[in-house]
Amino acid sequence: MAQRMALYMQDKHSIRYEIDMVKYAEERGFSEIWQADTRLARDCVVLMSAFAAQTRRLRLGSGVLPIWTRNPAVIAATFSTLWELAGRDPDGRGRIMLGLGAWWEPISSRVGVRRERPLDAMREHVEAIRALFRMEEVTYQGDFVHLDRVRLDVAFGDASPRDIPIYIGATGPKMLELAGEICDGVVLNYVVSVDYIREAVALVEKGAQRAGRTLAQVDRPELLVCCLSDTDPAAAMLEGKKLVAYYLGTEPHIMKASQVDEELIARVQQIVGWPATEADYLRAAQIIPDNVVRHLMAVGTSEECRTKVAEYIRAGVTCPILYPMMDDIKPVIDAFADWTP
């Protein structure tokens, strides 16, 4: 059986082009699309709606929606609407997946969000939203979630429970354990090493065991950058370096998790902040060694990228969510269509 494969859409490409590539990925047998809620650039719900209207089989996930930006009842109503719009896949499952995240700095504080006790906040949101998806009347009085006799009050049409799996986008050890304990799955982060993924999967399993579950009961898709070019592998490497520069500069906690040299992180941070420009990323790319990029993503020719993606699968990833960084997405889709590692 071919490996389950997904695409990750962020804001690298135009929306019209992304829609075309989503339809092409469906034709080539990809199983799902995960849409980023990208900084303050693109809203995942809007793009998921567009993809749902243009496809019939692909499952669609938010990768990931910040819990601080919408009330949990509004999140449930929004994703219930997406569930209605998308309909069911050929196996009879709903096509929508809800990925939630705790957001990140520096963006959250700059827009007035105080990310206090993110583990507790995440647990409360997942519990409340799941109950709403069951179409129950929910009263929930937590520290972060306050619902008083709230339900998805569908007056017309299908009022059955929404089969929308809930995922947490997790990077840190405690959030990984929480995902294993309370969620249908975890969206593992990108620009991380294979060794990091092994450790992350072990933490997810630890959380699952705490809830009396096995690791097999927790889905483990991973965002995975794919800079692929059979005609110009050097250009693919440069694109990879630019993305690494972004993460070194703005999300160094992810880089530290993958044991990237802290001196390199500090040097890049002197060049790249948030927000940064394409020119900033290009300047920072000049000081990033090739081996750092190969350590953190799939880069190079089709064969090199397939070999690297297979390493992540062996480390415990159930579905690679490929993030194509080149201008042309088709070669990535073609390289992994009907692929068995």
VOBA-1610 file (N, C-alpha, C; in pm, whole numbers, padded with zeros to 5 digits, always signed):
BEGIN
Met+00084-00120+00000Met+00000+00000+00000Met+00087+00125+00000Ala+00049+00225-00080Ala+00126+00348-00087Ala+00123+00422+00046Gln+00230+00493+00075Gln+00240+00571+00197Gln+00139+00685+00198Arg+00071+00703+00309Arg-00017+00818+00327Arg+00068+00945+00319Met+00026+01041+00233Met+00103+01162+00209Met+00012+01284+00213Ala+00067+01396+00259Ala-00008+01521+00267Ala+00077+01637+00218Leu+00011+01746+00188Leu+00078+01872+00156Leu+00046+01975+00263Tyr+00142+02063+00287Tyr+00126+02175+00380Tyr+00128+02303+00299Met+00025+02384+00316Met+00017+02511+00247Met+00034+02625+00347Gln+00121+02720+00314Gln+00143+02833+00404Gln+00116+02961+00327Asp+00216+03041+00300Asp+00193+03160+00218Asp+00306+03181+00117Lys+00376+03072+00085Lys+00485+03078-00012Lys+00433+03102-00153His+00313+03048-00183His+00260+03052-00319His+00128+03129-00322Ser+00088+03170-00441Ser-00038+03241-00454Ser-00154+03149-00421Ile-00264+03206-00376Ile-00380+03125-00338Ile-00436+03048-00458Arg-00449+03114-00571Arg-00501+03046-00689Arg-00413+02928-00727Tyr-00282+02945-00720Tyr-00190+02835-00752Tyr-00204+02722-00649Glu-00217+02758-00522Glu-00235+02656-00419Glu-00360+02572-00444Ile-00469+02638-00481Ile-00592+02564-00510Ile-00570+02467-00625Asp-00500+02512-00730Asp-00470+02423-00843Asp-00386+02303-00799Met-00288+02328-00711Met-00201+02219-00665Met-00274+02124-00571Val-00367+02176-00492Val-00448+02089-00407Val-00529+01993-00494Lys-00590+02045-00599Lys-00666+01958-00689Lys-00575+01856-00758Tyr-00454+01899-00793Tyr-00358+01807-00856Tyr-00315+01699-00758Ala-00292+01738-00632Ala-00253+01640-00530Ala-00363+01536-00510Glu-00488+01579-00515Glu-00598+01485-00504Glu-00597+01387-00621Glu-00574+01437-00740Glu-00567+01351-00858Glu-00456+01247-00847Arg-00343+01288-00784Arg-00227+01199-00774Arg-00230+01109-00652Gly-00339+01114-00574Gly-00354+01017-00467Gly-00310+01062-00329Phe-00274+01189-00312Phe-00242+01238-00177Phe-00365+01225-00089Ser-00343+01208+00042Ser-00455+01180+00132Ser-00512+01303+00198Glu-00431+01408+00218Glu-00481+01523+00294Glu-00399+01649+00267Ile-00458+01760+00308Ile-00394+01892+00301Ile-00403+01954+00440Trp-00293+02011+00486Trp-00293+02086+00612Trp-00260+02231+00578Gln-00347+02322+00618Gln-00330+02464+00588Gln-00282+02538+00712Ala-00174+02611+00696Ala-00120+02691+00806Ala-00211+02809+00839Asp-00212+02846+00966Asp-00264+02976+01006Asp-00140+03064+01020Thr-00103+03131+00913Thr+00032+03181+00894Thr+00053+03320+00951Arg+00121+03326+01066Arg+00154+03456+01126Arg+00030+03546+01120Leu+00043+03662+01055Leu-00073+03746+01026Leu-00088+03762+00876Ala-00056+03655+00804Ala-00058+03660+00658Ala-00181+03592+00599Arg-00210+03469+00645Arg-00323+03394+00591Arg-00399+03322+00701Asp-00530+03318+00685Asp-00619+03253+00780Asp-00650+03112+00732Cys-00630+03013+00818Cys-00647+02875+00775Cys-00791+02841+00739Val-00888+02899+00809Val-01028+02865+00784Val-01071+02906+00643Val-01030+03024+00602Val-01065+03072+00468Val-01010+02978+00362Leu-00884+02939+00375Leu-00822+02852+00275Leu-00880+02711+00280Met-00906+02660+00398Met-00968+02527+00406Met-01105+02525+00338Ser-01178+02635+00351Ser-01309+02645+00284Ser-01293+02638+00132Ala-01193+02710+00083Ala-01168+02709-00062Ala-01130+02569-00110Phe-01043+02501-00034Phe-01001+02367-00072Phe-01118+02269-00066Ala-01201+02283+00038Ala-01315+02192+00052Ala-01410+02203-00065Ala-01429+02326-00114Ala-01522+02348-00225Ala-01468+02296-00358Gln-01336+02275-00365Gln-01274+02236-00492Gln-01231+02089-00495Thr-01254+02015-00387Thr-01211+01875-00381Thr-01327+01787-00335Arg-01308+01656-00348Arg-01411+01561-00309Arg-01360+01452-00216Arg-01231+01427-00214Arg-01178+01313-00140Arg-01080+01354-00031Leu-00996+01452-00057Leu-00891+01492+00038Leu-00948+01531+00174Arg-00879+01492+00280Arg-00911+01541+00412Arg-00833+01671+00435Leu-00888+01760+00516Leu-00834+01895+00530Leu-00818+01929+00678Gly-00696+01975+00714Gly-00669+02006+00853Gly-00613+02146+00871Ser-00636+02201+00989Ser-00576+02331+01025Ser-00442+02303+01091Gly-00338+02368+01040Gly-00205+02335+01090Gly-00123+02454+01136Val-00153+02517+01249Val-00261+02490+01342Val-00329+02622+01381Leu-00454+02611+01432Leu-00532+02727+01470Leu-00497+02767+01614Pro-00458+02893+01638Pro-00426+02935+01774Pro-00550+02938+01863Ile-00540+02880+01981Ile-00656+02873+02070Ile-00692+03009+02127Trp-00600+03104+02126Trp-00624+03233+02191Trp-00704+03329+02104Thr-00722+03298+01978Thr-00779+03396+01885Thr-00928+03381+01863Arg-00986+03270+01910Arg-01129+03246+01893Arg-01184+03177+02017Asn-01305+03211+02056Asn-01373+03141+02163Asn-01391+02994+02125Pro-01379+02899+02219Pro-01392+02757+02182Pro-01526+02723+02120Ala-01633+02790+02162Ala-01763+02765+02099Ala-01763+02812+01955Val-01695+02923+01929Val-01685+02973+01791Val-01598+02879+01708Ile-01491+02827+01766Ile-01408+02729+01695Ile-01494+02608+01657Ala-01573+02558+01753Ala-01656+02442+01724Ala-01757+02470+01614Ala-01820+02588+01619Ala-01917+02623+01515Ala-01851+02639+01380Thr-01733+02700+01379Thr-01659+02719+01253Thr-01625+02585+01189Phe-01573+02494+01269Phe-01531+02366+01212Phe-01649+02274+01184Ser-01759+02293+01255Ser-01882+02224+01219Ser-01929+02269+01081Thr-01916+02397+01054Thr-01953+02451+00922Thr-01863+02394+00813Leu-01732+02389+00840Leu-01640+02329+00744Leu-01675+02182+00720Trp-01710+02112+00826Trp-01749+01971+00817Trp-01869+01954+00725Glu-01968+02043+00738Glu-02084+02040+00649Glu-02044+02068+00505Leu-01960+02169+00487Leu-01918+02208+00352Leu-01842+02096+00282Ala-01751+02032+00354Ala-01662+01934+00292Ala-01730+01801+00263Gly-01832+01766+00344Gly-01894+01636+00325Gly-01802+01523+00367Arg-01829+01403+00315Arg-01754+01285+00356Arg-01666+01232+00243Asp-01558+01164+00284Asp-01470+01103+00186Asp-01529+00969+00141Pro-01466+00901+00045Pro-01523+00775-00005Pro-01539+00666+00101Asp-01465+00676+00212Asp-01476+00579+00321Asp-01584+00618+00422Gly-01653+00730+00397Gly-01760+00770+00485Gly-01720+00856+00602Arg-01592+00896+00608Arg-01546+00982+00717Arg-01564+01129+00680Gly-01587+01212+00782Gly-01581+01355+00759Gly-01443+01394+00712Arg-01434+01499+00631Arg-01306+01536+00570Arg-01229+01643+00647Ile-01283+01689+00760Ile-01221+01800+00831Ile-01150+01752+00957Met-01030+01807+00981Met-00952+01780+01102Met-00918+01913+01167Leu-00931+01919+01299Leu-00902+02041+01373Leu-00767+02029+01442Gly-00672+02108+01395Gly-00543+02118+01462Gly-00537+02247+01541Leu-00505+02237+01669Leu-00498+02353+01758Leu-00354+02376+01803Gly-00320+02503+01824Gly-00186+02536+01873Gly-00191+02645+01978Ala-00081+02658+02051Ala-00072+02757+02159Ala-00011+02889+02114Trp+00009+02905+01984Trp+00067+03025+01924Trp+00212+03042+01967Trp+00272+03153+01932Trp+00415+03169+01956Trp+00451+03317+01970Glu+00568+03338+02027Glu+00625+03472+02035Glu+00718+03492+01915Pro+00733+03620+01873Pro+00686+03743+01938Pro+00544+03788+01901Ile+00475+03713+01816Ile+00349+03765+01763Ile+00242+03778+01871Ser+00232+03681+01962Ser+00119+03683+02056Ser+00120+03806+02146Ser+00234+03838+02204Ser+00239+03954+02294Ser+00218+04084+02219Arg+00258+04088+02094Arg+00242+04212+02017Arg+00097+04240+01980Val+00014+04136+01984Val-00128+04158+01957Val-00210+04151+02086Gly-00143+04156+02199Gly-00212+04166+02327Gly-00257+04035+02387Val-00205+03922+02340Val-00242+03792+02395Val-00139+03750+02500Arg-00188+03712+02617Arg-00101+03663+02724Arg-00111+03511+02728Arg-00006+03447+02686Arg-00006+03301+02676Arg+00026+03239+02812Glu-00065+03251+02906Glu-00043+03199+03039Glu-00085+03052+03047Arg-00004+02971+03111Arg-00037+02831+03135Arg-00094+02763+03010Pro-00018+02760+02903Pro-00072+02707+02777Pro-00118+02562+02785Leu-00057+02480+02871Leu-00101+02341+02883Leu-00243+02333+02939Asp-00269+02410+03045Asp-00404+02410+03102Asp-00505+02468+03004Ala-00467+02576+02937Ala-00557+02637+02840Ala-00590+02541+02727Met-00488+02468+02680Met-00511+02373+02571Met-00603+02260+02615Arg-00580+02205+02733Arg-00665+02097+02782Arg-00812+02142+02789Glu-00836+02261+02843Glu-00973+02310+02855Glu-01037+02327+02719His-00963+02381+02623His-01020+02401+02489His-01054+02268+02424Val-00964+02171+02432Val-00990+02041+02369Val-01111+01974+02432Glu-01120+01975+02565Glu-01233+01911+02632Glu-01365+01976+02594Ala-01369+02109+02592Ala-01494+02179+02561Ala-01533+02161+02415Ile-01437+02174+02325Ile-01469+02161+02182Ile-01514+02019+02149Arg-01449+01920+02208Arg-01490+01782+02180Arg-01634+01757+02224Ala-01671+01810+02340Ala-01809+01793+02386Ala-01907+01863+02292Leu-01870+01979+02242Leu-01956+02049+02146Leu-01967+01971+02016Phe-01858+01909+01971Phe-01864+01825+01850Phe-01957+01706+01870Arg-01974+01661+01996Arg-02068+01552+02022Arg-02212+01602+02024Met-02227+01731+02000Met-02359+01797+01997Met-02426+01796+02134Glu-02345+01799+02240Glu-02396+01807+02375Glu-02418+01953+02415Glu-02504+01972+02515Glu-02513+02104+02578Glu-02401+02110+02681Val-02317+02212+02671Val-02194+02216+02750Val-02196+02332+02848Thr-02173+02299+02974Thr-02141+02398+03075Thr-02000+02367+03123Tyr-01910+02461+03108Tyr-01768+02438+03139Tyr-01715+02563+03206Gln-01674+02548+03330Gln-01619+02662+03403Gln-01474+02631+03442Gly-01384+02668+03352Gly-01242+02649+03379Gly-01175+02782+03406Asp-01044+02780+03402Asp-00969+02905+03418Asp-00963+02983+03287Phe-00981+02913+03175Phe-00968+02977+03044Phe-01096+02965+02961Val-01172+02860+02981Val-01293+02836+02904Val-01414+02851+02995His-01508+02934+02953His-01629+02959+03031His-01750+02946+02938Leu-01822+02836+02952Leu-01940+02810+02872Leu-02058+02781+02964Asp-02170+02843+02935Asp-02289+02827+03018Asp-02404+02777+02931Arg-02430+02645+02938Arg-02538+02582+02862Arg-02530+02617+02712Val-02415+02586+02655Val-02387+02617+02515Val-02391+02489+02433Arg-02448+02496+02315Arg-02446+02384+02222Arg-02440+02438+02080Leu-02403+02351+01987Leu-02412+02386+01846Leu-02559+02373+01808Asp-02628+02486+01804Asp-02774+02484+01794Asp-02819+02475+01648Val-02792+02358+01590Val-02832+02334+01451Val-02983+02315+01447Ala-03053+02411+01390Ala-03199+02405+01385Ala-03250+02332+01262Phe-03172+02333+01155Phe-03211+02268+01030Phe-03096+02181+00984Gly-03126+02074+00915Gly-03022+01991+00859Gly-02967+01889+00957Asp-02844+01846+00932Asp-02782+01735+01004Asp-02737+01780+01143Ala-02799+01724+01246Ala-02763+01756+01384Ala-02690+01640+01452Ser-02635+01550+01372Ser-02562+01437+01429Ser-02424+01480+01478Pro-02360+01402+01565Pro-02226+01437+01611Pro-02129+01457+01494Arg-02038+01550+01512Arg-01938+01582+01409Arg-01814+01495+01430Asp-01783+01411+01332Asp-01664+01327+01345Asp-01541+01405+01299Ile-01502+01501+01383Ile-01388+01588+01355Ile-01277+01555+01454Pro-01172+01486+01411Pro-01063+01456+01504Pro-00989+01583+01545Ile-00941+01584+01669Ile-00871+01699+01723Ile-00723+01665+01742Tyr-00639+01753+01691Tyr-00494+01739+01701Tyr-00437+01860+01776Ile-00325+01841+01842Ile-00248+01952+01897Ile-00119+01964+01819Gly-00086+02084+01774Gly+00045+02112+01719Gly+00141+02134+01834Ala+00233+02040+01855Ala+00315+02041+01976Ala+00464+02035+01942Thr+00542+02107+02022Thr+00688+02105+02009Thr+00755+02065+02140Gly+00714+02129+02251Gly+00776+02103+02380Gly+00733+01971+02441Pro+00813+01919+02535Pro+00787+01787+02594Pro+00650+01775+02659Lys+00609+01873+02737Lys+00482+01862+02809Lys+00362+01869+02715Met+00373+01952+02611Met+00262+01960+02515Met+00254+01832+02432Leu+00367+01771+02401Leu+00367+01643+02330Leu+00298+01535+02413Glu+00329+01530+02542Glu+00262+01434+02629Glu+00112+01460+02636Leu+00075+01587+02646Leu-00066+01621+02654Leu-00140+01575+02528Ala-00080+01596+02413Ala-00142+01552+02288Ala-00167+01402+02290Gly-00069+01326+02337Gly-00086+01182+02344Gly-00194+01141+02441Glu-00213+01222+02545Glu-00311+01188+02648Glu-00455+01219+02606Ile-00479+01334+02541Ile-00617+01379+02524Ile-00664+01393+02380Cys-00576+01377+02282Cys-00614+01408+02144Cys-00617+01285+02054Asp-00681+01303+01939Asp-00679+01201+01836Asp-00543+01192+01769Gly-00470+01302+01771Gly-00340+01303+01707Gly-00259+01423+01749Val-00134+01423+01703Val-00042+01534+01726Val+00014+01576+01592Val+00020+01707+01567Val+00089+01757+01449Val+00230+01792+01492Leu+00325+01708+01453Leu+00464+01729+01491Leu+00524+01841+01407Asn+00614+01915+01469Asn+00665+02036+01404Asn+00768+02006+01297Tyr+00797+02110+01218Tyr+00895+02096+01111Tyr+01023+02170+01145Val+01121+02155+01056Val+01256+02208+01077Val+01312+02150+01206Val+01295+02020+01222Val+01349+01947+01336Val+01419+01822+01285Ser+01506+01766+01368Ser+01585+01651+01327Ser+01508+01521+01344Val+01557+01416+01282Val+01499+01284+01298Val+01511+01239+01444Asp+01624+01270+01508Asp+01640+01234+01649Asp+01535+01303+01735Tyr+01507+01429+01706Tyr+01402+01499+01780Tyr+01268+01428+01763Ile+01236+01383+01642Ile+01108+01315+01618Ile+01100+01187+01699Arg+01209+01111+01706Arg+01207+00989+01788Arg+01173+01021+01933Glu+01237+01124+01986Glu+01211+01164+02124Glu+01068+01215+02141Ala+01020+01291+02041Ala+00884+01345+02048Ala+00781+01233+02047Val+00801+01132+01963Val+00708+01020+01955Val+00706+00943+02088Ala+00821+00930+02151Ala+00827+00863+02282Ala+00746+00941+02386Leu+00751+01073+02380Leu+00674+01155+02473Leu+00524+01145+02446Val+00487+01140+02319Val+00346+01120+02283Val+00297+00986+02338Glu+00380+00883+02323Glu+00343+00751+02374Glu+00327+00754+02526Lys+00415+00826+02594Lys+00406+00838+02740Lys+00271+00899+02781Gly+00230+01005+02709Gly+00101+01067+02737Gly-00015+00973+02708Ala-00004+00898+02598Ala-00110+00803+02562Ala-00126+00696+02670Gln-00013+00645+02719Gln-00019+00541+02822Gln-00083+00594+02949Arg-00063+00722+02978Arg-00124+00781+03096Arg-00277+00776+03087Ala-00329+00779+02966Ala-00474+00773+02945Ala-00522+00633+02912Gly-00434+00532+02929Gly-00473+00395+02901Gly-00481+00363+02753Arg-00406+00438+02671Arg-00408+00416+02526Arg-00271+00370+02479Thr-00267+00322+02356Thr-00141+00286+02293Thr-00098+00394+02195Leu+00029+00390+02158Leu+00079+00486+02060Leu+00003+00474+01928Ala-00035+00354+01891Ala-00105+00332+01764Ala-00238+00404+01757Gln-00293+00439+01872Gln-00422+00509+01876Gln-00406+00661+01860Val-00283+00709+01847Val-00258+00852+01832Val-00193+00876+01696Asp-00262+00947+01608Asp-00208+00979+01477Asp-00091+01075+01493Arg+00012+01062+01407Arg+00134+01141+01423Arg+00183+01200+01291Pro+00102+01281+01224Pro+00153+01350+01104Pro+00260+01452+01142Glu+00351+01477+01050Glu+00456+01577+01078Glu+00474+01672+00961Leu+00473+01801+00991Leu+00514+01900+00892Leu+00659+01873+00855Leu+00687+01871+00726Leu+00821+01833+00682Leu+00857+01913+00558Val+00953+02003+00574Val+00993+02087+00461Val+01056+02001+00353Cys+01019+02028+00229Cys+01074+01955+00115Cys+01119+02056+00010Cys+01249+02077+00001Cys+01308+02165-00101Cys+01365+02075-00210Leu+01288+02056-00316Leu+01320+01954-00415Leu+01340+02015-00553Ser+01451+01975-00615Ser+01475+02011-00755Ser+01572+01911-00816Asp+01528+01840-00919Asp+01617+01749-00989Asp+01707+01824-01088Thr+01667+01944-01127Thr+01744+02021-01224Thr+01841+02119-01158Asp+01811+02163-01036Asp+01897+02261-00969Asp+01896+02236-00817Pro+01962+02129-00772Pro+01965+02099-00628Pro+02027+02211-00544Ala+02117+02289-00604Ala+02178+02400-00530Ala+02075+02506-00496Ala+01983+02533-00589Ala+01876+02628-00561Ala+01784+02576-00451Ala+01761+02444-00451Ala+01681+02383-00345Ala+01748+02401-00210Met+01879+02384-00206Met+01953+02404-00081Met+01942+02548-00032Leu+01949+02644-00124Leu+01937+02785-00084Leu+01800+02813-00024Glu+01695+02759-00083Glu+01561+02778-00026Glu+01553+02719+00114Gly+01616+02604+00132Gly+01618+02542+00264Gly+01690+02629+00365Lys+01801+02688+00324Lys+01877+02774+00414Lys+01796+02898+00454Lys+01721+02952+00361Lys+01639+03070+00394Lys+01534+03036+00499Leu+01473+02917+00487Leu+01372+02880+00587Leu+01437+02852+00722Val+01552+02787+00721Val+01624+02765+00847Val+01659+02898+00911Ala+01698+02996+00829Ala+01729+03129+00882Ala+01608+03189+00953Tyr+01491+03172+00894Tyr+01368+03222+00957Tyr+01349+03159+01095Tyr+01365+03028+01103Tyr+01342+02960+01231Tyr+01452+02989+01332Leu+01574+02998+01286Leu+01682+03034+01379Leu+01657+03172+01438Gly+01604+03262+01355Gly+01585+03399+01399Gly+01461+03422+01482Thr+01353+03349+01454Thr+01225+03382+01518Thr+01171+03274+01610Glu+01215+03149+01593Glu+01166+03041+01680Glu+01284+02954+01725Pro+01378+03015+01797Pro+01500+02941+01834Pro+01475+02822+01924His+01358+02818+01994His+01329+02702+02079His+01319+02574+01997Ile+01269+02588+01872Ile+01261+02471+01786Ile+01401+02427+01744Met+01486+02523+01716Met+01623+02491+01676Met+01699+02425+01791Lys+01680+02474+01912Lys+01748+02415+02028Lys+01701+02273+02050Ala+01573+02246+02023Ala+01520+02111+02039Ala+01590+02014+01944Ser+01637+02064+01831Ser+01707+01980+01734Ser+01858+01990+01748Gln+01902+02052+01858Gln+02045+02061+01892Gln+02127+02135+01788Val+02068+02240+01732Val+02144+02329+01645Val+02235+02414+01732Asp+02356+02437+01686Asp+02458+02511+01761Asp+02405+02649+01804Glu+02413+02679+01934Glu+02357+02804+01985Glu+02434+02926+01936Glu+02560+02910+01904Glu+02635+03022+01847Glu+02580+03059+01710Leu+02545+02958+01630Leu+02485+02985+01499Leu+02349+03053+01517Ile+02270+03007+01614Ile+02141+03070+01640Ile+02160+03218+01671Ala+02257+03249+01757Ala+02281+03389+01796Ala+02325+03474+01677Arg+02409+03418+01591Arg+02456+03493+01474Arg+02340+03525+01379Val+02252+03425+01358Val+02139+03449+01268Val+02042+03550+01329Gln+02023+03544+01459Gln+01931+03637+01525Gln+01975+03783+01510Gln+02102+03805+01489Gln+02149+03941+01465Gln+02105+03994+01329Ile+02066+03902+01240Ile+02025+03941+01105Ile+01874+03934+01088Val+01812+03828+01144Val+01670+03801+01121Val+01590+03821+01249Gly+01490+03904+01243Gly+01394+03921+01352Gly+01255+03899+01299Trp+01155+03948+01372Trp+01018+03940+01322Trp+00954+04077+01332Pro+00895+04129+01223Pro+00894+04067+01090Pro+01028+04086+01020Ala+01058+03996+00927Ala+01181+04004+00850Ala+01147+04007+00701Thr+01247+04041+00621Thr+01227+04050+00477Thr+01297+03934+00406Glu+01262+03915+00282Glu+01330+03814+00200Glu+01480+03841+00196Ala+01517+03969+00191Ala+01660+04005+00190Ala+01729+03962+00319Asp+01660+03973+00431Asp+01716+03929+00560Asp+01743+03779+00557Tyr+01645+03703+00508Tyr+01662+03558+00503Tyr+01780+03520+00412Leu+01792+03591+00300Leu+01898+03561+00205Leu+02035+03590+00266Arg+02047+03701+00340Arg+02175+03734+00406Arg+02211+03630+00510Ala+02111+03589+00589Ala+02138+03491+00694Ala+02172+03355+00635Ala+02114+03323+00519Ala+02139+03194+00456Ala+02287+03173+00425Gln+02359+03281+00403Gln+02499+03271+00366Gln+02587+03212+00476Ile+02540+03218+00601Ile+02624+03168+00711Ile+02575+03032+00764Ile+02475+02973+00699Ile+02421+02845+00744Ile+02484+02731+00664Pro+02549+02637+00729Pro+02614+02526+00658Pro+02512+02430+00595Asp+02550+02365+00487Asp+02462+02268+00420Asp+02417+02158+00514Asn+02510+02110+00600Asn+02477+01995+00684Asn+02368+02027+00786Val+02356+02155+00826Val+02249+02195+00917Val+02114+02178+00847Val+02107+02219+00721Val+01983+02207+00644Val+01945+02060+00625Arg+02043+01978+00587Arg+02014+01836+00565Arg+01971+01766+00695His+02015+01821+00807His+01979+01767+00938His+01832+01791+00972Leu+01771+01894+00909Leu+01640+01943+00953Leu+01527+01927+00852Met+01557+01883+00731Met+01452+01877+00629Met+01495+01787+00513Ala+01402+01766+00420Ala+01432+01694+00296Ala+01475+01797+00192Val+01594+01781+00137Val+01647+01881+00044Val+01730+01813-00063Gly+01719+01863-00187Gly+01800+01810-00296Gly+01715+01749-00406Thr+01762+01639-00462Thr+01691+01571-00571Thr+01572+01493-00516Ser+01490+01442-00607Ser+01376+01360-00566Ser+01421+01241-00482Glu+01526+01174-00526Glu+01574+01057-00452Glu+01626+01096-00315Glu+01700+01206-00307Glu+01750+01252-00177Glu+01635+01287-00083Cys+01534+01350-00135Cys+01419+01389-00052Cys+01341+01267-00006Arg+01319+01171-00095Arg+01249+01049-00054Arg+01326+00974+00055Thr+01458+00970+00040Thr+01541+00902+00141Thr+01527+00968+00277Lys+01527+01100+00279Lys+01516+01172+00406Lys+01377+01156+00467Val+01274+01166+00386Val+01137+01150+00437Val+01119+01011+00496Ala+01179+00910+00434Ala+01171+00774+00487Ala+01232+00765+00627Glu+01335+00843+00654Glu+01395+00844+00788Glu+01295+00893+00892Tyr+01220+00997+00858Tyr+01120+01049+00952Tyr+01008+00948+00974Ile+00970+00876+00870Ile+00866+00775+00885Ile+00913+00664+00978Arg+01037+00621+00960Arg+01092+00517+01048Arg+01101+00565+01193Ala+01114+00695+01211Ala+01121+00751+01347Ala+00985+00759+01413Gly+00876+00733+01340Gly+00745+00729+01401Gly+00639+00819+01341Val+00670+00885+01230Val+00573+00972+01164Val+00474+00887+01084Thr+00344+00912+01102Thr+00243+00834+01030Thr+00210+00893+00894Cys+00223+01025+00881Cys+00192+01091+00754Cys+00280+01212+00736Pro+00376+01209+00645Pro+00455+01330+00616Pro+00365+01437+00554Ile+00371+01557+00611Ile+00297+01672+00556Ile+00402+01760+00487Leu+00420+01737+00359Leu+00530+01800+00286Leu+00502+01948+00262Tyr+00598+02031+00297Tyr+00589+02175+00273Tyr+00683+02210+00158Pro+00630+02223+00035Pro+00717+02250-00081Pro+00765+02395-00079Met+00896+02415-00084Met+00951+02550-00077Met+00990+02607-00213Met+00995+02523-00317Met+01029+02574-00449Met+00906+02639-00512Asp+00928+02720-00613Asp+00816+02787-00679Asp+00719+02688-00743Asp+00772+02575-00791Asp+00691+02474-00858Asp+00664+02359-00760Ile+00538+02338-00724Ile+00501+02234-00629Ile+00485+02097-00697Lys+00457+02096-00826Lys+00427+01971-00895Lys+00536+01864-00879Pro+00665+01899-00889Pro+00766+01794-00874Pro+00762+01724-00738Val+00723+01796-00634Val+00711+01732-00502Val+00595+01633-00503Ile+00481+01675-00557Ile+00366+01585-00566Ile+00401+01462-00648Asp+00464+01484-00763Asp+00499+01372-00851Asp+00600+01278-00786Ala+00694+01334-00710Ala+00798+01251-00648Ala+00743+01158-00541Phe+00630+01196-00479Phe+00578+01117-00368Phe+00442+01052-00397Ala+00387+01073-00515Ala+00260+01008-00552Ala+00282+00858-00563Asp+00196+00779-00499Asp+00203+00632-00505Asp+00337+00579-00456Trp+00400+00650-00363Trp+00532+00612-00312Trp+00519+00518-00193Thr+00599+00413-00195Thr+00609+00323-00081Thr+00752+00325-00030Pro+00776+00374+00092Pro+00914+00383+00142Pro+00977+00246+00165
//
